[in-house]
Amino acid sequence: MRLDPGVRFWNYAAFSALFVTGAIWLVADQLKEAESGELWQAVAANTLMLHGTAAMIALVLLGALIPLHVQRSWRIGKNRISGAIMVGTNAVLVATAAALYYVGSDTLRSLAADVHIAIGLAFPLLIVTHIVLGRRTRAHDLARDLAGRDLAGRARSRPLEMPGGLRPVTFSEDPGSR
């Protein structure tokens, strides 16, 4: 199920910002011990603030995606496997982010950081895979509908039904056209 262009833009923008700020923070954090460590400490701190801000925006967008995209797609059976992986991955990223912020144990913080970084770096690949699979499914469904076939590949003997019990009305069936 394709997202509205505005929602799609803001999701791409927020998750791109998360990836870029996370990657910059990762590099800056590694360079804090270098000769110019003071500069990298400042870069890491400022980038982490931007990352947190982008995360808050992404949380709002994720909340909007649940009724606009996730529930609708699940109901009609579209892209369920990669969609479930996306929901689970986002849940792990949110949980590990909360752990990084609130957990006091160094061992748990270290584990949460490692998981958050690994998933965060892989996340763009997951998003692209989900989009490609969704578009492939959409193109397949469109071709099948144009060919007048049902899900099993059999010729459709009745008109295509629309969601919510609606169906296309031909000119001759429209009572207002007489």
Secondary structure as UniProt FT lines:
FT   HELIX           5..31
FT   TURN            32..33
FT   TURN            35..36
FT   HELIX           37..65
FT   HELIX           66..70
FT   HELIX           71..75
FT   TURN            76..77
FT   HELIX           80..102
FT   HELIX           106..146
FT   TURN            147..148
FT   TURN            151..152
FT   HELIX           163..165
FT   HELIX           171..173
FT   HELIX           175..177
//
